[in-house]
């Protein structure tokens, strides 16, 4: 006597991780050909997969009147929820791996651009010396982007967040330290000559160099800029320093980061009237009901040490 298993088709049957990933890649690249190149497949295979998904759901996911792979409102909704489902699946796989070994299968650290990267790499070297099975990812963010990486689940730990802005009760924040900033310019800059503190009027007449907030969904922050001031926006602290060294503008830098150029005379610092700029910087992570994995525990143990915190701020 044999038993037949009835594999009943349900509305969720076509919503496989592979189909959701294909939808995400097509939407991100804007074409089936671009998605196929990323996935190492032929475009016809992706086209067939998406048509099969449309047939199974009885909806149109792509606007066929457009030459690009443009999503319909139904497709946008599936993409939005599909991304969440894929994150949840990744988190589930990570928890299962953690239960089995105690180590996370992957661990991502979001680091604000104000952090001393040599100190971060020293921590990374010490982490790898443990020979963990965890795949480590470091990602540089700016201002609200550091918070956003943690809140969205793209990062497990955020280093260099501005204290006092914990955007969720599920987030734990600890102090890293106070980081002083200095207002700097190149020796050939118009503000380099003269004595005494710079006035707001003097600053307003000059172009500022600022690093763009890397947040996409959270409200971006602007720090140290005056309303109506001309601004050159760059994507990283390294490029901000290079732009200021070339005399393309002036701006605030973490004092430890500016120190080598100040000591060599490549940059000059001047006080600003009525403003003493420093930032209280911290690190943050998501609270877990279950015991945290060994990777998170290790990083938090390191960040609890005064010497490590000082080196990360280079103070």
C-alpha positions as a Markdown table, in Angstrom:
| # | Residue | x | y | z |
|---|---|---|---|---|
| 1 | Unk | 0.0 | 0.0 | 0.0 |
| 2 | Unk | 1.4 | 3.4 | -1.0 |
| 3 | Unk | 0.7 | 6.9 | 0.3 |
| 4 | Unk | 0.5 | 9.9 | -2.0 |
| 5 | Unk | 1.6 | 13.2 | -0.7 |
| 6 | Unk | -0.7 | 16.0 | -1.9 |
| 7 | Unk | 1.5 | 19.0 | -2.7 |
| 8 | Unk | -1.3 | 21.5 | -2.7 |
| 9 | Unk | -0.6 | 24.8 | -4.6 |
| 10 | Unk | -1.2 | 27.8 | -2.4 |
| 11 | Unk | -1.0 | 31.6 | -3.2 |
| 12 | Unk | 2.5 | 31.6 | -1.6 |
| 13 | Unk | 3.8 | 28.7 | -3.7 |
| 14 | Unk | 5.4 | 30.9 | -6.5 |
| 15 | Unk | 6.9 | 33.3 | -3.9 |
| 16 | Unk | 10.2 | 31.5 | -3.7 |
| 17 | Unk | 13.4 | 33.2 | -2.5 |
| 18 | Unk | 14.8 | 32.8 | -6.1 |
| 19 | Unk | 11.8 | 34.5 | -7.6 |
| 20 | Unk | 12.0 | 37.4 | -5.2 |
| 21 | Unk | 15.7 | 37.8 | -5.7 |
| 22 | Unk | 15.2 | 37.8 | -9.5 |
| 23 | Unk | 12.5 | 40.5 | -9.1 |
| 24 | Unk | 14.8 | 42.6 | -6.9 |
| 25 | Unk | 17.7 | 42.4 | -9.4 |
| 26 | Unk | 15.6 | 43.2 | -12.4 |
| 27 | Unk | 14.1 | 46.2 | -10.6 |
| 28 | Unk | 17.5 | 47.4 | -9.4 |
| 29 | Unk | 19.3 | 47.1 | -12.8 |
| 30 | Unk | 16.3 | 48.3 | -14.8 |
| 31 | Unk | 16.5 | 45.4 | -17.3 |
| 32 | Unk | 16.4 | 41.6 | -17.6 |
| 33 | Unk | 19.7 | 41.7 | -19.4 |
| 34 | Unk | 21.4 | 43.5 | -16.6 |
| 35 | Unk | 19.9 | 41.2 | -14.0 |
| 36 | Unk | 20.9 | 38.2 | -16.0 |
| 37 | Unk | 24.6 | 39.4 | -16.2 |
| 38 | Unk | 24.6 | 39.7 | -12.4 |
| 39 | Unk | 23.1 | 36.3 | -11.8 |
| 40 | Unk | 25.1 | 34.5 | -14.5 |
| 41 | Unk | 22.0 | 33.5 | -16.5 |
| 42 | Unk | 20.5 | 34.2 | -19.9 |
| 43 | Unk | 17.8 | 36.9 | -20.1 |
| 44 | Unk | 15.2 | 34.5 | -21.4 |
| 45 | Unk | 15.4 | 32.4 | -18.3 |
| 46 | Unk | 14.6 | 35.5 | -16.1 |
| 47 | Unk | 11.8 | 36.6 | -18.5 |
| 48 | Unk | 10.3 | 33.1 | -18.2 |
| 49 | Unk | 10.6 | 33.1 | -14.4 |
| 50 | Unk | 8.9 | 36.5 | -14.1 |
| 51 | Unk | 6.1 | 35.6 | -16.5 |
| 52 | Unk | 5.5 | 32.4 | -14.5 |
| 53 | Unk | 5.3 | 34.4 | -11.3 |
| 54 | Unk | 2.8 | 36.8 | -12.9 |
| 55 | Unk | 0.7 | 33.9 | -14.1 |
| 56 | Unk | 0.7 | 32.2 | -10.7 |
| 57 | Unk | -0.3 | 35.4 | -8.9 |
| 58 | Unk | -2.6 | 36.6 | -11.8 |
| 59 | Unk | -1.1 | 40.1 | -11.8 |
| 60 | Unk | 1.1 | 42.2 | -14.0 |
| 61 | Unk | 4.4 | 42.9 | -12.3 |
| 62 | Unk | 6.1 | 44.8 | -15.1 |
| 63 | Unk | 4.8 | 47.6 | -17.4 |
| 64 | Unk | 5.2 | 46.1 | -20.9 |
| 65 | Unk | 4.7 | 49.5 | -22.6 |
| 66 | Unk | 8.0 | 50.7 | -21.3 |
| 67 | Unk | 11.3 | 49.8 | -22.9 |
| 68 | Unk | 12.8 | 49.4 | -19.4 |
| 69 | Unk | 11.8 | 46.8 | -16.9 |
| 70 | Unk | 9.5 | 49.2 | -15.0 |
| 71 | Unk | 7.4 | 47.8 | -12.1 |
| 72 | Unk | 3.7 | 48.2 | -11.9 |
| 73 | Unk | 2.2 | 49.3 | -8.5 |
| 74 | Unk | 1.6 | 45.6 | -7.8 |
| 75 | Unk | 5.2 | 44.9 | -8.7 |
| 76 | Unk | 6.4 | 47.7 | -6.4 |
| 77 | Unk | 4.4 | 46.2 | -3.5 |
| 78 | Unk | 5.8 | 42.7 | -4.1 |
| 79 | Unk | 9.3 | 44.1 | -4.3 |
| 80 | Unk | 8.9 | 46.1 | -1.1 |
| 81 | Unk | 7.5 | 43.1 | 0.9 |
| 82 | Unk | 9.8 | 40.7 | -0.9 |
| 83 | Unk | 12.9 | 42.5 | 0.3 |
| 84 | Unk | 11.6 | 42.3 | 3.8 |
| 85 | Unk | 10.9 | 38.6 | 3.4 |
| 86 | Unk | 14.5 | 38.0 | 2.1 |
| 87 | Unk | 15.9 | 39.9 | 5.1 |
| 88 | Unk | 13.8 | 37.8 | 7.4 |
| 89 | Unk | 15.0 | 34.6 | 5.7 |
| 90 | Unk | 18.6 | 35.7 | 6.0 |
| 91 | Unk | 18.0 | 36.5 | 9.7 |
| 92 | Unk | 16.5 | 33.1 | 10.2 |
| 93 | Unk | 19.4 | 31.3 | 8.6 |
| 94 | Unk | 21.7 | 33.4 | 10.8 |
| 95 | Unk | 19.9 | 32.4 | 14.0 |
| 96 | Unk | 19.9 | 28.7 | 13.0 |
| 97 | Unk | 23.7 | 28.9 | 12.4 |
| 98 | Unk | 24.1 | 30.7 | 15.7 |
| 99 | Unk | 22.2 | 28.0 | 17.6 |
| 100 | Unk | 24.4 | 25.3 | 16.0 |
| 101 | Unk | 27.8 | 26.9 | 16.5 |
| 102 | Unk | 27.4 | 30.0 | 18.7 |
| 103 | Unk | 28.9 | 32.1 | 15.8 |
| 104 | Unk | 26.8 | 34.2 | 13.4 |
| 105 | Unk | 27.1 | 33.1 | 9.8 |
| 106 | Unk | 27.6 | 36.8 | 8.9 |
| 107 | Unk | 28.2 | 40.0 | 10.9 |
| 108 | Unk | 28.2 | 43.5 | 9.5 |
| 109 | Unk | 29.7 | 46.6 | 11.1 |
| 110 | Unk | 28.5 | 50.0 | 9.9 |
| 111 | Unk | 31.2 | 52.6 | 10.6 |
| 112 | Unk | 30.8 | 56.4 | 10.4 |
| 113 | Unk | 33.5 | 58.1 | 8.4 |
| 114 | Unk | 34.7 | 60.0 | 11.4 |
| 115 | Unk | 36.1 | 56.8 | 13.0 |
| 116 | Unk | 39.8 | 56.1 | 12.7 |
| 117 | Unk | 39.9 | 53.3 | 10.2 |
| 118 | Unk | 43.4 | 52.0 | 11.1 |
| 119 | Unk | 42.1 | 51.3 | 14.6 |
| 120 | Unk | 39.1 | 49.5 | 13.1 |
| 121 | Unk | 41.3 | 47.4 | 10.9 |
| 122 | Unk | 43.4 | 46.4 | 14.0 |
| 123 | Unk | 40.2 | 45.2 | 15.6 |
| 124 | Unk | 39.3 | 43.3 | 12.4 |
| 125 | Unk | 42.8 | 41.7 | 12.5 |
| 126 | Unk | 42.2 | 40.6 | 16.1 |
| 127 | Unk | 38.8 | 39.2 | 15.2 |
| 128 | Unk | 40.2 | 37.1 | 12.3 |
| 129 | Unk | 42.9 | 35.8 | 14.6 |
| 130 | Unk | 40.1 | 33.8 | 16.4 |
| 131 | Unk | 39.5 | 32.0 | 13.1 |
| 132 | Unk | 35.7 | 32.4 | 13.4 |
| 133 | Unk | 33.3 | 30.9 | 10.8 |
| 134 | Unk | 31.6 | 34.3 | 10.5 |
| 135 | Unk | 31.8 | 36.3 | 7.3 |
| 136 | Unk | 32.6 | 39.9 | 8.3 |
| 137 | Unk | 31.5 | 42.9 | 6.4 |
| 138 | Unk | 32.6 | 46.5 | 7.1 |
| 139 | Unk | 30.6 | 49.3 | 5.5 |
| 140 | Unk | 31.3 | 53.1 | 5.7 |
| 141 | Unk | 28.4 | 55.4 | 6.4 |
| 142 | Unk | 27.9 | 59.0 | 7.1 |
| 143 | Unk | 25.7 | 60.6 | 9.8 |
| 144 | Unk | 22.1 | 59.3 | 9.7 |
| 145 | Unk | 23.2 | 56.6 | 7.3 |
| 146 | Unk | 25.0 | 54.8 | 10.2 |
| 147 | Unk | 21.8 | 54.7 | 12.1 |
| 148 | Unk | 19.8 | 53.6 | 9.0 |
| 149 | Unk | 22.2 | 50.6 | 8.4 |
| 150 | Unk | 21.5 | 49.4 | 11.9 |
| 151 | Unk | 17.7 | 50.0 | 11.8 |
| 152 | Unk | 17.2 | 48.4 | 8.4 |
| 153 | Unk | 19.0 | 45.2 | 9.4 |
| 154 | Unk | 21.8 | 45.9 | 7.0 |
| 155 | Unk | 24.3 | 46.1 | 9.9 |
| 156 | Unk | 24.5 | 44.3 | 13.2 |
| 157 | Unk | 26.6 | 46.9 | 14.9 |
| 158 | Unk | 27.1 | 50.7 | 14.3 |
| 159 | Unk | 30.2 | 52.5 | 15.4 |
| 160 | Unk | 30.3 | 56.3 | 15.4 |
| 161 | Unk | 26.7 | 57.2 | 15.8 |
| 162 | Unk | 25.8 | 60.5 | 17.4 |
| 163 | Unk | 24.6 | 60.0 | 20.9 |
| 164 | Unk | 21.2 | 61.2 | 21.9 |
| 165 | Unk | 19.5 | 60.2 | 18.6 |
| 166 | Unk | 18.6 | 56.5 | 19.3 |
| 167 | Unk | 15.7 | 56.2 | 16.9 |
| 168 | Unk | 14.1 | 53.0 | 18.3 |
| 169 | Unk | 13.6 | 51.5 | 21.7 |
| 170 | Unk | 15.0 | 48.3 | 20.3 |
| 171 | Unk | 18.5 | 49.9 | 20.0 |
| 172 | Unk | 21.1 | 49.9 | 22.7 |
| 173 | Unk | 23.6 | 52.7 | 22.7 |
| 174 | Unk | 26.9 | 53.1 | 24.6 |
| 175 | Unk | 29.3 | 56.1 | 24.7 |
| 176 | Unk | 32.5 | 55.9 | 22.6 |
| 177 | Unk | 33.7 | 59.3 | 23.6 |
| 178 | Unk | 33.8 | 63.0 | 22.8 |
| 179 | Unk | 35.4 | 64.0 | 19.5 |
| 180 | Unk | 36.6 | 67.6 | 19.0 |
| 181 | Unk | 36.3 | 69.3 | 15.6 |
| 182 | Unk | 38.4 | 72.1 | 14.1 |
| 183 | Unk | 37.5 | 74.5 | 11.3 |
| 184 | Unk | 40.2 | 74.2 | 8.7 |
| 185 | Unk | 41.3 | 75.6 | 5.3 |
| 186 | Unk | 44.3 | 75.4 | 3.0 |
| 187 | Unk | 47.1 | 78.1 | 3.4 |
| 188 | Unk | 46.1 | 79.7 | 0.1 |
| 189 | Unk | 42.4 | 80.0 | 1.1 |
| 190 | Unk | 40.9 | 83.4 | 1.5 |
| 191 | Unk | 40.1 | 82.8 | 5.2 |
| 192 | Unk | 43.7 | 81.6 | 6.0 |
| 193 | Unk | 44.9 | 85.2 | 6.6 |
| 194 | Unk | 43.8 | 87.4 | 9.5 |
| 195 | Unk | 43.6 | 87.1 | 13.3 |
| 196 | Unk | 40.8 | 86.4 | 15.7 |
| 197 | Unk | 37.7 | 84.2 | 15.4 |
| 198 | Unk | 35.9 | 84.0 | 12.1 |
| 199 | Unk | 32.4 | 85.5 | 12.0 |
| 200 | Unk | 29.3 | 83.9 | 10.4 |
| 201 | Unk | 29.4 | 86.6 | 7.7 |
| 202 | Unk | 33.0 | 85.6 | 6.8 |
| 203 | Unk | 32.0 | 82.0 | 6.6 |
| 204 | Unk | 28.9 | 82.7 | 4.6 |
| 205 | Unk | 31.0 | 84.3 | 1.9 |
| 206 | Unk | 33.0 | 81.1 | 1.4 |
| 207 | Unk | 32.2 | 77.7 | 0.0 |
| 208 | Unk | 32.0 | 74.9 | 2.5 |
| 209 | Unk | 33.0 | 71.3 | 1.9 |
| 210 | Unk | 30.6 | 68.8 | 3.4 |
| 211 | Unk | 30.2 | 65.0 | 3.3 |
| 212 | Unk | 26.8 | 63.8 | 2.1 |
| 213 | Unk | 24.6 | 62.0 | 4.6 |
| 214 | Unk | 24.4 | 58.4 | 3.4 |
| 215 | Unk | 20.9 | 57.8 | 4.6 |
| 216 | Unk | 18.2 | 57.0 | 2.0 |
| 217 | Unk | 15.1 | 56.8 | 4.2 |
| 218 | Unk | 15.9 | 58.6 | 7.4 |
| 219 | Unk | 16.0 | 62.4 | 7.5 |
| 220 | Unk | 19.5 | 63.4 | 6.6 |
| 221 | Unk | 21.6 | 65.5 | 8.9 |
| 222 | Unk | 23.6 | 68.6 | 8.1 |
| 223 | Unk | 26.3 | 69.7 | 10.5 |
| 224 | Unk | 28.3 | 72.9 | 10.6 |
| 225 | Unk | 26.7 | 74.6 | 7.6 |
| 226 | Unk | 25.1 | 78.0 | 7.4 |
| 227 | Unk | 21.7 | 78.7 | 5.7 |
| 228 | Unk | 22.4 | 80.0 | 2.2 |
| 229 | Unk | 26.1 | 79.0 | 2.2 |
| 230 | Unk | 27.6 | 77.6 | -1.0 |
| 231 | Unk | 28.4 | 73.9 | -0.5 |
| 232 | Unk | 30.6 | 71.4 | -2.3 |
| 233 | Unk | 29.2 | 68.0 | -1.3 |
| 234 | Unk | 31.4 | 65.0 | -1.5 |
| 235 | Unk | 30.8 | 61.3 | -0.7 |
| 236 | Unk | 33.6 | 60.6 | 1.9 |
| 237 | Unk | 35.8 | 62.2 | 4.6 |
| 238 | Unk | 38.9 | 61.3 | 2.6 |
| 239 | Unk | 37.5 | 63.3 | -0.4 |
| 240 | Unk | 36.5 | 66.2 | 1.9 |
| 241 | Unk | 40.1 | 66.5 | 3.2 |
| 242 | Unk | 41.5 | 66.3 | -0.4 |
| 243 | Unk | 39.0 | 69.1 | -1.5 |
| 244 | Unk | 40.0 | 71.3 | 1.4 |
| 245 | Unk | 43.7 | 70.7 | 0.8 |
| 246 | Unk | 43.2 | 71.9 | -2.8 |
| 247 | Unk | 41.5 | 75.1 | -1.6 |
| 248 | Unk | 38.1 | 74.2 | -3.0 |
| 249 | Unk | 36.4 | 75.2 | 0.2 |
| 250 | Unk | 36.7 | 75.1 | 4.0 |
| 251 | Unk | 35.0 | 73.1 | 6.7 |
| 252 | Unk | 34.9 | 71.2 | 10.0 |
| 253 | Unk | 37.1 | 68.1 | 10.5 |
| 254 | Unk | 37.6 | 65.8 | 13.5 |
| 255 | Unk | 40.7 | 67.2 | 15.1 |
| 256 | Unk | 42.6 | 63.9 | 15.2 |
| 257 | Unk | 41.9 | 63.4 | 11.5 |
| 258 | Unk | 43.1 | 66.9 | 10.6 |
| 259 | Unk | 46.1 | 66.7 | 12.9 |
| 260 | Unk | 48.8 | 65.4 | 10.5 |
| 261 | Unk | 48.0 | 68.1 | 8.0 |
| 262 | Unk | 47.9 | 70.8 | 10.7 |
| 263 | Unk | 51.3 | 69.7 | 12.0 |
| 264 | Unk | 52.7 | 69.8 | 8.4 |
| 265 | Unk | 51.2 | 73.1 | 7.6 |
| 266 | Unk | 49.2 | 71.8 | 4.7 |
| 267 | Unk | 46.0 | 72.9 | 6.6 |
| 268 | Unk | 45.4 | 75.8 | 9.0 |
| 269 | Unk | 42.8 | 75.9 | 11.8 |
| 270 | Unk | 41.0 | 79.1 | 12.9 |
| 271 | Unk | 38.4 | 79.5 | 15.7 |
| 272 | Unk | 34.8 | 80.4 | 14.8 |
| 273 | Unk | 33.0 | 83.0 | 16.7 |
| 274 | Unk | 30.5 | 81.6 | 19.2 |
| 275 | Unk | 31.1 | 78.0 | 18.2 |
| 276 | Unk | 33.1 | 75.2 | 19.8 |
| 277 | Unk | 32.3 | 72.1 | 17.9 |
| 278 | Unk | 32.6 | 68.7 | 19.3 |
| 279 | Unk | 30.5 | 65.5 | 19.0 |
| 280 | Unk | 29.5 | 62.9 | 21.6 |
| 281 | Unk | 29.9 | 59.7 | 19.7 |
| 282 | Unk | 28.7 | 56.2 | 20.5 |
| 283 | Unk | 28.2 | 52.7 | 19.3 |
| 284 | Unk | 24.9 | 50.9 | 19.0 |
| 285 | Unk | 23.3 | 47.5 | 18.4 |
| 286 | Unk | 19.9 | 45.9 | 18.3 |
| 287 | Unk | 18.7 | 44.3 | 21.5 |
| 288 | Unk | 18.0 | 40.5 | 21.2 |
| 289 | Unk | 15.7 | 38.4 | 23.2 |
| 290 | Unk | 17.9 | 35.4 | 22.7 |
| 291 | Unk | 21.6 | 35.3 | 23.7 |
| 292 | Unk | 23.7 | 37.2 | 21.2 |
| 293 | Unk | 26.2 | 35.4 | 19.0 |
| 294 | Unk | 29.9 | 35.1 | 19.7 |
| 295 | Unk | 30.8 | 37.7 | 17.0 |
| 296 | Unk | 28.6 | 40.4 | 18.5 |
| 297 | Unk | 29.8 | 39.5 | 22.0 |
| 298 | Unk | 33.4 | 39.8 | 21.0 |
| 299 | Unk | 33.0 | 43.2 | 19.3 |
| 300 | Unk | 31.0 | 44.6 | 22.3 |
| 301 | Unk | 33.7 | 43.3 | 24.7 |
| 302 | Unk | 36.3 | 45.1 | 22.7 |
| 303 | Unk | 34.3 | 48.4 | 22.6 |
| 304 | Unk | 33.9 | 48.2 | 26.3 |
| 305 | Unk | 37.6 | 48.9 | 26.7 |
| 306 | Unk | 38.7 | 52.5 | 27.2 |
| 307 | Unk | 41.8 | 52.0 | 25.1 |
| 308 | Unk | 39.9 | 50.7 | 22.1 |
| 309 | Unk | 37.4 | 53.5 | 22.3 |
| 310 | Unk | 40.2 | 56.1 | 22.4 |
| 311 | Unk | 42.0 | 54.5 | 19.4 |
| 312 | Unk | 38.8 | 54.5 | 17.4 |
| 313 | Unk | 38.5 | 58.2 | 17.9 |
| 314 | Unk | 42.3 | 58.7 | 17.7 |
| 315 | Unk | 42.1 | 61.0 | 20.7 |
